[in-house]
Every structure is written in structure tokens, then in C-alpha cells.
Amino acid sequence: EGVRYTVLYNHLSGGSVAGGAMSDFEQRLFIDADGLIRLYTIQFQEAGEVGLQMMRLSNIKLNEPMTAGSFAFTPPAK
């Protein structure tokens, strides 16, 4: 794509993946020239298989007004 990113890397030993399986994780944040996180990846192993999750961010808006109610986390109903 010809885009340059700053990549932040973190290795976490013995984290827990979905379902409770223990795994080492490799996490990466891809930050663009504007200082915005554009991509987050996490790589792990479960049952001998490599897994990769990615979250790509787009349409990022800075300093958008926010009410306290829209910021509050509400857990899902059981």
C-alpha cells in the first residue's frame, strides 16, 4: 500500500484465549503518520494451531463530543 506505520510490539507469556486455553500472545499496534492506531493484531496458539485476530480501524474522528452516558459500559444482559 505504500503506507509507513510505526509498529509497537508486545509479547505476553501465558495469557488466556477464549475458552480459557493458555497461550503466549504476540500483539502489534500499527500507528500511522498522524499518530492514529489503524490496525491491531494478536497472534496466539491453541491446540497446536496458530490463530490470528485483526481489528482494522477506519473513519477515525478526533475530539468528537461525547456524553457521560455514551461513554459508560453496560454489560450485556444474561
Secondary structure, DSSP 4 states (H G I P E B T S, - for coil): -----EEEEEEEEEEE-GGG-EEEEEEEEEE-TTS-EEEEEEEEEETTEEEEEEEE--S--SS----HHHHS--PPP-
